[in-house]
């Protein structure tokens, strides 16, 4: 199983990020991933993330979303973690607005790894104590460390 430390750079975690709606939140998260130097074409990644969201919302409930895509613009699997300053409507399955976003992306052809990582994230994100800690993290480094501690 892949470890969070191998796919999440602390610089790809941020808190108190402003976004007025779901699309702005997705754009901000893609920018965060791109700033880590792991995305060759941020516009293509955003296009693929939006296409995945059109299939069904990645808002999994409890204020959490896990947007994800397999994309040619990604040479290796990466993760960005973002806490919004204010929750936004994400079309989540429980109707709750989202303030925690865990975006993952990987190269096409890595479907098995992608699904394993989605499963690992889903188990973690359904833990109420983890969500509370993520919402209390004072900065991006602390938010990233929360995941590293769960490896």
ABEGO torsion letter per residue (X at the ends): XBBAAAABBAAABBBGBBBABAAAAAAAAAAAAAAAGABABAAAAAAAAAAAAAABBABAEGGBBBBBBBBAABABBBBBBBBBABBBBAGBAAGBBBABBBBBBBBBGAAAAAAAAAAAAAAAAABAAAAAAAAABABAAAAAAAAAAAX
